[in-house]
Amino acid sequence: MWTCGHEAMRTRCHADTSTRTHTPCPHGARSRGSCSRGASSCVPAPPAPPLAAPAARSHWPLPLATRSHWPVALWACPAVPSPRPLPRPAPGSRFPMRFRSVQLPPPAGSEQERPGPEPLGRAMERSRPEREEAAGPDGEASEEPESGGRRWGAQHAGARELAELYSPGKRLQEWISVILCFSLICFNFYNLLFYLRLEHTPSIIVGIFAGVITADFLSGLFHWGADTWGSVELPIVGKAFIRPFREHHIDPTAITRHDFIETNGDNCFMTLVPLANMAYKFVSFSPEALYETCPWECYVFALIIFITMTNQIHKWSHTYFGLPRWVIFLQDWHVILPRKHHRIHHVSPHETYFCITTGWLNYPLEKIGFWRCLENMIQGLTGEKPRADDMKWAQKIK
């Protein structure tokens, strides 16, 4: 390729070496060096600019017109630069890079979200006007500290303080309750089998089903009362019975770290009186009287068994690893409290789905507003606000 050296007209004369033809010069020259307007100064054309790199996964770098362009096109394609090497990992680290999560500030005018895990039931949380703001003990929305001091779980300040209130005296009471309870259960079960007859079968089935329903309702009633009212500072019952409920809302997985004694000690204590009364009947009543009352005793015994095992069932509903297969089977078929079902209760402010034995009554009681009506009645009579003590412990930072 050659160019004419005239300053006024910088045009190009092209020669194709493959066909030996010459493109005429605009000034009339027929060969190189014969241009009348400065042909002696014809110089080689400057090199063509470098071609751009081919696109990724392209089939050919450039469209080729003739075979004479092949060497030029292939030579002009620059090499693709190699990627920048990744930084070396720090000594002792498992991964070459660490990713930091950036927390964006909320938009202007938006409401700060309440702290705490809310894995399920968001719509249910917004179903009442009171749920639209995280009300503190005085009814005002609580603010999250900028330093992130409020941490939920075992590191929560309130959870640590409540865990320290578990005393050796309480542990001794739980041991005694568990031993006496299971001893009486074995004694009463043996006597029930002795007095059972085949004609009692229909009434026994109805009695067992009624006992399960009653146990589910009583578990919800007691759970609602301990969650909604009272304080940890109350004498005797505060640290013994209300403290575990306050700790459970701040650290729901704490119950999975409790052993069998701590998990079931309180429920065994509550069933000691009816178990002792049943044992007294088997010792003092005549066989004819026991034969007549056998269906009723089966109802009472089923009620006692399910009340005794309520906290253990509750613990299984928070356990996601290592459960026996038969427990998972009972949860999947909703014979005992399922795990996904119980998550609804742990949506702040914990005001619904209180039944924790089987959970059968949770939906019907929520539909008729049973717990809400009880709260409105008690608040109207006493002036006490529901779950005020629970909110106080949840908002503890130091």
JOFENJO-V81375 format. One record per residue. N is the residue number from 1. OMEGA is omega in whole degrees, 0 to 359 (NA if undefined). Layout:
# JOFENJO-V81375
n=<N & N>
omega=<OMEGA & OMEGA>
This chain:
# JOFENJO-V81375
n=<1 & 2 & 3 & 4 & 5 & 6 & 7 & 8 & 9 & 10 & 11 & 12 & 13 & 14 & 15 & 16 & 17 & 18 & 19 & 20 & 21 & 22 & 23 & 24 & 25 & 26 & 27 & 28 & 29 & 30 & 31 & 32 & 33 & 34 & 35 & 36 & 37 & 38 & 39 & 40 & 41 & 42 & 43 & 44 & 45 & 46 & 47 & 48 & 49 & 50 & 51 & 52 & 53 & 54 & 55 & 56 & 57 & 58 & 59 & 60 & 61 & 62 & 63 & 64 & 65 & 66 & 67 & 68 & 69 & 70 & 71 & 72 & 73 & 74 & 75 & 76 & 77 & 78 & 79 & 80 & 81 & 82 & 83 & 84 & 85 & 86 & 87 & 88 & 89 & 90 & 91 & 92 & 93 & 94 & 95 & 96 & 97 & 98 & 99 & 100 & 101 & 102 & 103 & 104 & 105 & 106 & 107 & 108 & 109 & 110 & 111 & 112 & 113 & 114 & 115 & 116 & 117 & 118 & 119 & 120 & 121 & 122 & 123 & 124 & 125 & 126 & 127 & 128 & 129 & 130 & 131 & 132 & 133 & 134 & 135 & 136 & 137 & 138 & 139 & 140 & 141 & 142 & 143 & 144 & 145 & 146 & 147 & 148 & 149 & 150 & 151 & 152 & 153 & 154 & 155 & 156 & 157 & 158 & 159 & 160 & 161 & 162 & 163 & 164 & 165 & 166 & 167 & 168 & 169 & 170 & 171 & 172 & 173 & 174 & 175 & 176 & 177 & 178 & 179 & 180 & 181 & 182 & 183 & 184 & 185 & 186 & 187 & 188 & 189 & 190 & 191 & 192 & 193 & 194 & 195 & 196 & 197 & 198 & 199 & 200 & 201 & 202 & 203 & 204 & 205 & 206 & 207 & 208 & 209 & 210 & 211 & 212 & 213 & 214 & 215 & 216 & 217 & 218 & 219 & 220 & 221 & 222 & 223 & 224 & 225 & 226 & 227 & 228 & 229 & 230 & 231 & 232 & 233 & 234 & 235 & 236 & 237 & 238 & 239 & 240 & 241 & 242 & 243 & 244 & 245 & 246 & 247 & 248 & 249 & 250 & 251 & 252 & 253 & 254 & 255 & 256 & 257 & 258 & 259 & 260 & 261 & 262 & 263 & 264 & 265 & 266 & 267 & 268 & 269 & 270 & 271 & 272 & 273 & 274 & 275 & 276 & 277 & 278 & 279 & 280 & 281 & 282 & 283 & 284 & 285 & 286 & 287 & 288 & 289 & 290 & 291 & 292 & 293 & 294 & 295 & 296 & 297 & 298 & 299 & 300 & 301 & 302 & 303 & 304 & 305 & 306 & 307 & 308 & 309 & 310 & 311 & 312 & 313 & 314 & 315 & 316 & 317 & 318 & 319 & 320 & 321 & 322 & 323 & 324 & 325 & 326 & 327 & 328 & 329 & 330 & 331 & 332 & 333 & 334 & 335 & 336 & 337 & 338 & 339 & 340 & 341 & 342 & 343 & 344 & 345 & 346 & 347 & 348 & 349 & 350 & 351 & 352 & 353 & 354 & 355 & 356 & 357 & 358 & 359 & 360 & 361 & 362 & 363 & 364 & 365 & 366 & 367 & 368 & 369 & 370 & 371 & 372 & 373 & 374 & 375 & 376 & 377 & 378 & 379 & 380 & 381 & 382 & 383 & 384 & 385 & 386 & 387 & 388 & 389 & 390 & 391 & 392 & 393 & 394 & 395 & 396 & 397 & 398>
omega=<182 & 180 & 178 & 185 & 181 & 187 & 184 & 183 & 179 & 178 & 185 & 172 & 186 & 177 & 179 & 184 & 182 & 182 & 180 & 177 & 184 & 175 & 185 & 176 & 178 & 181 & 178 & 182 & 181 & 179 & 181 & 179 & 181 & 179 & 182 & 182 & 177 & 181 & 181 & 182 & 178 & 184 & 176 & 179 & 177 & 180 & 180 & 179 & 181 & 180 & 179 & 179 & 180 & 179 & 181 & 176 & 177 & 183 & 179 & 186 & 183 & 172 & 184 & 180 & 181 & 180 & 181 & 181 & 185 & 182 & 181 & 183 & 181 & 180 & 186 & 181 & 180 & 178 & 178 & 182 & 179 & 181 & 180 & 183 & 178 & 178 & 179 & 178 & 178 & 179 & 178 & 180 & 183 & 185 & 182 & 182 & 176 & 181 & 180 & 178 & 181 & 180 & 181 & 178 & 180 & 178 & 183 & 179 & 181 & 183 & 176 & 178 & 180 & 177 & 175 & 182 & 177 & 186 & 187 & 172 & 181 & 181 & 179 & 180 & 183 & 185 & 180 & 180 & 182 & 184 & 184 & 177 & 179 & 186 & 176 & 180 & 181 & 178 & 181 & 180 & 179 & 181 & 179 & 178 & 182 & 182 & 182 & 184 & 181 & 181 & 183 & 182 & 184 & 181 & 179 & 183 & 179 & 179 & 179 & 181 & 179 & 178 & 180 & 180 & 177 & 191 & 174 & 177 & 177 & 178 & 178 & 178 & 180 & 178 & 181 & 181 & 182 & 181 & 181 & 183 & 183 & 173 & 178 & 178 & 179 & 180 & 182 & 179 & 178 & 180 & 177 & 178 & 181 & 184 & 180 & 176 & 183 & 181 & 178 & 189 & 181 & 181 & 178 & 179 & 178 & 180 & 179 & 179 & 178 & 178 & 178 & 180 & 180 & 178 & 179 & 179 & 180 & 176 & 177 & 180 & 179 & 179 & 178 & 181 & 181 & 178 & 193 & 187 & 177 & 183 & 178 & 181 & 179 & 180 & 176 & 187 & 183 & 181 & 184 & 189 & 183 & 181 & 180 & 179 & 178 & 180 & 185 & 179 & 179 & 181 & 184 & 181 & 180 & 181 & 179 & 177 & 177 & 177 & 185 & 183 & 182 & 181 & 189 & 184 & 182 & 180 & 176 & 178 & 183 & 182 & 182 & 183 & 178 & 177 & 178 & 178 & 178 & 178 & 178 & 178 & 181 & 181 & 190 & 184 & 178 & 179 & 179 & 179 & 179 & 178 & 180 & 184 & 183 & 177 & 178 & 179 & 176 & 176 & 181 & 181 & 177 & 177 & 181 & 182 & 183 & 175 & 179 & 184 & 184 & 182 & 176 & 175 & 177 & 177 & 178 & 180 & 176 & 183 & 184 & 180 & 173 & 178 & 174 & 183 & 181 & 176 & 178 & 178 & 179 & 177 & 181 & 178 & 175 & 172 & 171 & 187 & 178 & 182 & 181 & 180 & 184 & 178 & 183 & 179 & 185 & 168 & 180 & 11 & 172 & 186 & 180 & 178 & 183 & 183 & 189 & 175 & 174 & 183 & 182 & 186 & 184 & 182 & 178 & 180 & 178 & 181 & 180 & 179 & 186 & 183 & 180 & 178 & 178 & 180 & 180 & 179 & 182 & 179 & 177 & 181 & 186 & 184 & 179 & 180 & 181 & 174 & 178 & 179 & 178 & 178 & 180 & 180 & 179 & 183 & 179 & 179 & 181 & NA>
